[in-house]
């Protein structure tokens, strides 16, 4: 068994309603122990006591939310009651994880338990193993912005009421998933500063192929995030927590999706995490000329008649009109103005993604001109603004970004890279 922290076996925080699911929670605890881990059980039920005494009582969960358990019950509304318990459970879980009391989360529930579990999982940092065993796993009832980007979810088949062979299989596999995730081999120590970059695959935006070797030779590690919703959320979370030495946020298509109400969204906080944390950011408006939608559905009503690119059977993109492109430019400028750290906006005048080149399905010179004209008028003076006479996938764009980056390193705004990684690792 691979130890986790301080040579001990994985400790799993189990969350569920012990009052109504005592047998299931007890089986989960036994499953974790059978796999060599140990479990802390948090009871988030409000109907009474279950068949065993949990490690964290439901009264303690309520107290963490600033109320008594009786006050929770007196609300007379199950939705209000569960929101209060979700608040308390999230606060306790966050504090206990910071204190190193557990290594991973496993939550169990139907719609009520899943609703609470998503709040707790979102409160924990990226990288903490999180498994939710739910009767509504992958259901359209769950909005994308409620799903943590690193969540493992499994269907709780046949487990709504009482134990049976199907339920036990689901419980046991969920326990194996979280214990295994906690036992997974940790990444090797690497002294190189990490640069966070966003991109939309490698066909629409291919610049990372130029940046990866250029940054590595400078002594940095590059982490590229796929901006299809969850990728942007993970990127924002890590930027906000100061994980990156700097960011190259060159794919802002999730921002456009959010403005248009698309399901392919990273939420309303996109393009704010790094800036608010003071992380140096070089930004470019990659893929801001289109809105994504599920390819197996109809094109969204407001965009019917506009050019469409069907990337595959899952995702398609529709070109937005010039007026919306001006709206996007204003939104970008507004978010960059809120930054507290060094910020540079590079504006590729020749286009913002591969499918907008001449002859490609989303080529729209009128829309590009509307965007670049508006961008030039609305950028705040505190944002360094550099138009680049090139397409975003051209070598000239990459060189322009690297010149800004190198200047920031020389000025001490970005920590220097570590070129001789092998020697640094030996020293560590």
C-alpha positions as CSV (number, residue, x, y, z in Angstrom):
1,X,0.0,0.0,0.0
2,X,1.4,3.4,-1.0
3,X,1.3,5.8,1.9
4,X,0.1,9.4,1.5
5,X,0.9,12.1,4.0
6,X,3.4,11.4,6.7
7,X,3.7,7.7,5.9
8,X,0.0,7.0,6.6
9,X,-2.6,5.2,4.6
10,X,-5.3,7.3,2.8
11,X,-7.9,8.9,5.0
12,X,-11.2,9.4,3.2
13,X,-14.0,11.8,4.2
14,X,-17.3,10.0,3.6
15,X,-20.3,12.3,3.4
16,X,-23.9,11.2,3.4
17,X,-27.2,11.1,5.3
18,X,-26.6,8.6,8.1
19,X,-30.2,8.9,9.3
20,X,-31.6,7.4,6.0
21,X,-28.6,5.5,4.6
22,X,-26.9,3.9,7.6
23,X,-26.3,0.6,5.9
24,X,-24.9,2.1,2.8
25,X,-22.6,4.5,4.7
26,X,-21.4,1.6,7.0
27,X,-20.7,-0.5,3.9
28,X,-18.7,2.4,2.3
29,X,-16.6,2.7,5.5
30,X,-15.9,-1.0,5.5
31,X,-15.0,-0.9,1.8
32,X,-12.5,1.9,2.4
33,X,-11.0,0.0,5.3
34,X,-10.9,-3.2,3.3
35,X,-8.7,-1.4,0.7
36,X,-6.3,-0.3,3.4
37,X,-7.6,3.2,4.0
38,X,-9.5,4.7,6.9
39,X,-12.7,6.7,6.9
40,X,-14.1,9.8,8.6
41,X,-17.9,9.8,8.3
42,X,-19.8,13.1,8.2
43,X,-23.5,12.9,8.7
44,X,-25.5,15.6,6.8
45,X,-28.9,14.2,7.5
46,X,-31.5,16.2,9.4
47,X,-34.2,13.6,10.2
48,X,-32.5,12.0,13.3
49,X,-29.8,9.5,14.2
50,X,-28.8,6.6,12.1
51,X,-27.6,3.1,13.0
52,X,-24.1,4.1,14.0
53,X,-22.3,7.2,15.4
54,X,-20.5,9.2,12.7
55,X,-17.2,11.0,13.3
56,X,-18.8,14.3,12.5
57,X,-22.4,14.7,13.8
58,X,-25.1,16.4,11.9
59,X,-25.4,18.8,14.8
60,X,-21.8,19.8,14.2
61,X,-22.4,20.4,10.5
62,X,-25.4,22.6,11.4
63,X,-23.3,24.5,13.9
64,X,-20.6,25.2,11.3
65,X,-23.4,26.9,9.3
66,X,-24.2,29.1,12.3
67,X,-27.5,27.4,13.2
68,X,-28.7,24.5,15.4
69,X,-29.9,21.2,14.0
70,X,-33.3,22.0,15.4
71,X,-33.3,25.3,13.5
72,X,-32.5,23.4,10.3
73,X,-35.4,21.1,10.9
74,X,-37.7,24.0,11.8
75,X,-37.3,25.5,8.4
76,X,-39.9,23.1,7.2
77,X,-38.3,23.1,3.8
78,X,-36.0,20.4,2.6
79,X,-34.3,22.6,0.1
80,X,-33.5,25.3,2.7
81,X,-32.4,22.7,5.2
82,X,-30.0,21.0,2.7
83,X,-28.5,24.4,1.7
84,X,-27.7,25.1,5.3
85,X,-26.1,21.6,5.8
86,X,-24.2,22.1,2.5
87,X,-22.7,25.3,3.9
88,X,-21.7,23.7,7.1
89,X,-20.3,20.6,5.4
90,X,-18.2,22.7,3.0
91,X,-16.7,24.8,5.8
92,X,-15.7,21.8,7.8
93,X,-14.3,19.9,4.8
94,X,-12.3,22.9,3.7
95,X,-10.8,23.4,7.1
96,X,-10.1,19.8,7.8
97,X,-8.4,19.4,4.4
98,X,-6.2,22.4,5.0
99,X,-5.3,20.8,8.4
100,X,-4.4,17.6,6.6
101,X,-7.0,15.5,8.4
102,X,-8.1,13.7,5.2
103,X,-6.8,13.0,1.7
104,X,-9.9,12.5,-0.5
105,X,-13.7,12.9,-0.6
106,X,-16.4,10.4,-1.3
107,X,-20.0,11.6,-1.1
108,X,-23.1,9.5,-1.5
109,X,-26.6,10.7,-2.5
110,X,-29.7,11.1,-4.6
111,X,-30.7,14.5,-5.8
112,X,-30.4,16.0,-2.3
113,X,-27.1,14.4,-1.4
114,X,-25.7,15.2,-4.8
115,X,-26.7,18.9,-4.5
116,X,-24.8,19.1,-1.2
117,X,-21.9,17.0,-2.5
118,X,-21.2,19.4,-5.4
119,X,-20.9,22.3,-3.0
120,X,-18.4,20.4,-0.8
121,X,-16.4,19.2,-3.8
122,X,-16.2,22.7,-5.3
123,X,-15.0,24.1,-1.9
124,X,-12.0,21.7,-2.0
125,X,-8.9,22.6,-4.1
126,X,-8.1,21.2,-7.5
127,X,-6.1,18.0,-7.0
128,X,-7.9,16.8,-3.9
129,X,-9.5,13.4,-5.1
130,X,-13.2,13.8,-5.2
131,X,-15.7,11.0,-6.0
132,X,-19.5,11.4,-5.9
133,X,-21.7,8.3,-6.1
134,X,-25.0,9.6,-7.3
135,X,-28.4,8.4,-8.6
136,X,-28.2,11.3,-11.1
137,X,-24.6,10.9,-12.3
138,X,-24.1,12.7,-15.7
139,X,-27.7,13.9,-15.7
140,X,-28.7,17.1,-17.5
141,X,-30.1,18.1,-14.2
142,X,-26.6,19.0,-13.1
143,X,-25.5,22.3,-14.6
144,X,-21.9,22.4,-15.9
145,X,-20.9,25.2,-13.6
146,X,-21.7,23.1,-10.6
147,X,-19.3,20.3,-11.6
148,X,-15.7,20.6,-10.2
149,X,-13.2,20.1,-13.1
150,X,-11.5,17.2,-11.4
151,X,-14.6,15.4,-10.2
152,X,-15.1,11.6,-10.6
153,X,-18.8,10.7,-10.7
154,X,-20.3,7.3,-10.8
155,X,-23.9,6.1,-11.1
156,X,-25.4,4.7,-7.9
157,X,-27.3,2.0,-9.7
158,X,-29.9,0.1,-7.8
159,X,-29.0,1.9,-4.6
160,X,-32.0,4.2,-3.8
161,X,-33.2,2.1,-0.9
162,X,-31.2,-0.7,0.9
163,X,-28.2,-2.8,0.1
164,X,-28.2,-5.4,-2.8
165,X,-25.6,-6.8,-5.1
166,X,-25.8,-3.9,-7.6
167,X,-25.6,-1.3,-4.8
168,X,-22.7,-3.0,-3.1
169,X,-20.8,-3.2,-6.4
170,X,-21.3,0.6,-7.0
171,X,-20.3,1.4,-3.4
172,X,-17.2,-0.8,-3.5
173,X,-16.0,0.6,-6.8
174,X,-16.5,4.2,-5.6
175,X,-14.4,3.4,-2.6
176,X,-11.8,1.9,-4.8
177,X,-11.8,5.0,-7.0
178,X,-11.1,7.4,-4.2
179,X,-8.6,5.3,-2.4
180,X,-6.8,4.6,-5.6
181,X,-6.7,8.3,-6.5
182,X,-5.2,9.1,-3.1
183,X,-2.6,6.3,-3.6
184,X,-1.7,7.5,-7.1
185,X,2.0,8.2,-7.6
186,X,2.7,11.9,-6.9
187,X,4.3,14.0,-9.6
188,X,8.1,14.3,-9.4
189,X,9.4,17.5,-7.8
190,X,10.1,20.0,-10.6
191,X,11.8,23.3,-9.7
192,X,10.7,25.0,-13.0
193,X,8.1,27.7,-12.7
194,X,4.8,26.8,-14.4
195,X,3.3,28.8,-17.2
196,X,-0.5,28.4,-17.6
197,X,-1.7,28.6,-21.2
198,X,-5.2,28.2,-22.8
199,X,-6.0,26.8,-26.2
200,X,-8.9,25.3,-28.1
201,X,-7.6,22.0,-29.2
202,X,-4.7,22.0,-31.6
203,X,-6.6,22.5,-34.9
204,X,-8.4,25.8,-34.2
205,X,-5.4,27.1,-32.2
206,X,-2.0,25.6,-32.7
207,X,0.4,28.1,-31.2
208,X,1.3,25.9,-28.2
209,X,3.4,23.9,-30.6
210,X,5.7,26.9,-30.9
211,X,5.5,28.0,-27.3
212,X,6.3,24.7,-25.6
213,X,9.9,24.3,-26.8
214,X,10.5,28.1,-26.5
215,X,9.4,28.2,-22.9
216,X,11.2,24.9,-22.0
217,X,14.5,26.2,-23.3
218,X,14.0,29.2,-21.0
219,X,13.5,26.9,-18.0
220,X,9.7,26.9,-17.6
221,X,7.1,24.1,-17.6
222,X,4.1,24.7,-19.8
223,X,0.6,23.5,-18.8
224,X,-2.0,23.9,-21.6
225,X,-5.7,23.9,-20.8
226,X,-8.4,23.0,-23.3
227,X,-11.0,25.7,-23.2
228,X,-14.2,23.6,-23.5
229,X,-15.7,24.5,-20.2
230,X,-14.0,22.4,-17.5
231,X,-10.5,23.2,-18.8
232,X,-11.2,26.9,-18.4
233,X,-12.6,26.4,-14.9
234,X,-9.5,24.4,-13.9
235,X,-7.2,27.1,-15.4
236,X,-9.1,29.9,-13.5
237,X,-9.0,28.0,-10.2
238,X,-5.2,27.4,-10.4
239,X,-4.6,31.0,-11.5
240,X,-6.6,32.3,-8.7
241,X,-4.6,30.2,-6.2
242,X,-1.3,31.5,-7.6
243,X,-0.2,28.2,-9.0
244,X,1.3,29.8,-12.2
245,X,4.3,32.1,-12.5
246,X,2.5,33.8,-15.4
247,X,-0.3,33.0,-17.8
248,X,-0.7,33.1,-21.6
249,X,-4.4,33.2,-21.8
250,X,-4.8,33.1,-25.6
251,X,-8.2,31.2,-26.0
252,X,-11.1,33.2,-24.6
253,X,-13.8,31.3,-26.4
254,X,-15.4,30.2,-23.2
255,X,-16.0,33.9,-22.3
256,X,-18.0,34.3,-25.6
257,X,-19.9,31.1,-24.8
258,X,-20.9,32.4,-21.4
259,X,-22.0,35.7,-22.9
260,X,-24.1,33.8,-25.4
261,X,-25.6,31.4,-22.9
262,X,-23.9,28.3,-24.3
263,X,-23.6,25.2,-22.2
264,X,-19.9,25.1,-23.1
265,X,-19.0,27.6,-20.5
266,X,-16.3,28.0,-17.8
267,X,-18.7,30.3,-15.8
268,X,-19.0,34.0,-15.3
269,X,-15.5,34.4,-13.7
270,X,-13.6,33.6,-16.9
271,X,-10.6,35.9,-17.5
272,X,-10.7,37.2,-13.9
273,X,-8.7,34.7,-11.8
274,X,-5.2,35.6,-12.8
275,X,-5.8,39.3,-12.9
276,X,-7.4,39.5,-9.5
277,X,-4.6,37.4,-8.0
278,X,-2.0,39.7,-9.5
279,X,-0.5,37.0,-11.7
280,X,1.3,38.4,-14.8
281,X,-0.9,37.7,-17.8
282,X,-0.4,38.0,-21.5
283,X,-3.8,37.8,-23.2
284,X,-5.0,37.3,-26.7
285,X,-8.6,36.9,-28.1
286,X,-8.2,33.5,-29.6
287,X,-11.5,31.9,-30.9
288,X,-13.6,34.9,-29.9
289,X,-15.4,34.9,-33.2
290,X,-17.7,31.9,-32.5
291,X,-20.1,30.3,-30.0
292,X,-19.9,26.6,-29.3
293,X,-23.0,24.3,-29.1
294,X,-23.6,20.6,-28.8
295,X,-23.3,19.2,-32.3
296,X,-26.2,16.8,-31.6
297,X,-28.6,19.7,-31.0
298,X,-29.9,22.5,-33.2
299,X,-27.9,25.7,-33.7
300,X,-29.0,28.2,-31.1
301,X,-31.8,30.4,-32.3
302,X,-30.0,33.7,-32.3
303,X,-27.3,32.4,-34.6
304,X,-29.3,30.5,-37.2
305,X,-28.1,31.5,-40.6
306,X,-24.6,32.2,-39.6
307,X,-21.7,30.0,-40.8
308,X,-21.2,26.8,-38.8
309,X,-18.1,24.5,-38.3
310,X,-18.9,21.0,-37.1
311,X,-15.8,19.9,-35.3
312,X,-17.0,16.4,-34.5
313,X,-20.2,14.7,-33.3
314,X,-20.0,16.4,-29.9
315,X,-19.2,20.0,-30.6
316,X,-19.9,22.6,-33.3
317,X,-19.2,26.3,-33.6
318,X,-21.2,29.1,-35.1
319,X,-19.7,32.4,-36.2
320,X,-21.1,35.4,-34.3
321,X,-22.1,38.7,-36.0
322,X,-20.1,42.0,-35.9
323,X,-22.2,43.5,-33.2
324,X,-21.6,40.7,-30.8
325,X,-17.9,40.8,-31.6
326,X,-17.9,44.4,-30.5
327,X,-19.7,43.3,-27.3
328,X,-17.0,40.7,-26.7
329,X,-14.3,43.2,-27.1
330,X,-15.9,45.4,-24.4
331,X,-16.2,42.5,-22.1
332,X,-12.5,41.6,-22.5
333,X,-11.4,45.1,-21.9
334,X,-13.6,45.4,-18.8
335,X,-12.2,42.2,-17.2
336,X,-8.6,43.1,-18.0
337,X,-9.1,46.5,-16.3
338,X,-9.8,44.7,-13.1
339,X,-6.4,43.1,-13.0
340,X,-4.0,43.9,-10.2
341,X,-0.9,42.6,-11.9
342,X,1.0,43.1,-15.2
343,X,-1.4,42.7,-18.1
344,X,-0.7,42.8,-21.8
345,X,-3.3,42.3,-24.6
346,X,-1.9,41.1,-27.9
347,X,-4.4,41.7,-30.8
348,X,-3.7,39.5,-33.8
349,X,-4.9,41.6,-36.7
350,X,-4.9,38.7,-39.2
351,X,-7.4,36.5,-37.4
352,X,-8.1,34.7,-34.1
353,X,-8.4,31.0,-35.0
354,X,-7.7,28.6,-37.9
355,X,-11.2,28.4,-39.3
356,X,-11.4,32.2,-39.8
357,X,-8.6,32.2,-42.4
358,X,-9.6,32.9,-46.1
359,X,-11.3,29.9,-47.6
360,X,-12.2,28.4,-44.2
361,X,-15.8,28.1,-43.1
362,X,-15.8,30.9,-40.5
363,X,-13.9,33.5,-42.5
364,X,-15.5,36.9,-41.7
365,X,-13.4,40.0,-42.5
366,X,-16.3,42.3,-41.5
367,X,-16.6,40.7,-38.1
368,X,-12.8,40.8,-37.5
369,X,-12.6,44.4,-38.4
370,X,-15.5,45.2,-36.1
371,X,-13.7,43.4,-33.3
372,X,-10.3,44.9,-33.8
373,X,-11.7,48.5,-34.2
374,X,-13.7,48.2,-31.0
375,X,-10.8,46.6,-29.1
376,X,-8.6,49.6,-30.0
377,X,-11.2,52.0,-28.5
378,X,-12.1,50.3,-25.3
379,X,-8.8,48.9,-23.8
380,X,-7.9,50.5,-20.5
381,X,-4.7,52.6,-20.3
382,X,-3.5,50.3,-17.5
383,X,-3.5,47.4,-20.0
384,X,-0.4,47.2,-22.3
385,X,-2.0,47.0,-25.7
386,X,-0.1,45.6,-28.7
387,X,-1.7,45.0,-32.1
388,X,0.2,42.3,-34.0
389,X,0.2,42.2,-37.8
390,X,-0.3,38.5,-38.0
391,X,-2.7,35.6,-37.4
392,X,-2.8,34.1,-33.9
393,X,-1.3,30.9,-35.2
394,X,1.6,32.6,-37.1
395,X,5.2,32.5,-35.9
396,X,5.1,36.3,-35.7
397,X,2.4,36.2,-33.0
398,X,4.4,33.7,-30.9
399,X,7.5,35.9,-31.2
400,X,5.6,39.0,-30.1
401,X,4.3,37.2,-27.0
402,X,7.7,35.8,-26.1
403,X,9.2,39.4,-26.4
404,X,6.7,40.6,-23.8
405,X,7.4,37.5,-21.6
406,X,11.2,38.0,-21.8
407,X,10.8,41.6,-21.0
408,X,8.8,40.8,-17.9
409,X,11.4,38.2,-16.8
410,X,14.2,40.8,-17.3
411,X,12.2,43.3,-15.2
412,X,11.7,40.8,-12.4
413,X,7.9,40.6,-12.9
414,X,8.1,36.9,-13.7
415,X,10.5,34.6,-11.8
416,X,13.5,33.4,-13.8
417,X,13.3,29.9,-15.3
418,X,15.4,27.0,-14.1
419,X,17.4,25.7,-17.1
420,X,19.4,22.9,-15.5
421,X,16.5,20.9,-14.1
422,X,18.5,17.8,-13.4
423,X,20.9,19.6,-11.1
424,X,18.1,21.5,-9.3
425,X,16.3,18.2,-8.6
426,X,19.4,16.7,-7.2
427,X,19.8,19.6,-4.9
428,X,16.2,19.4,-3.8
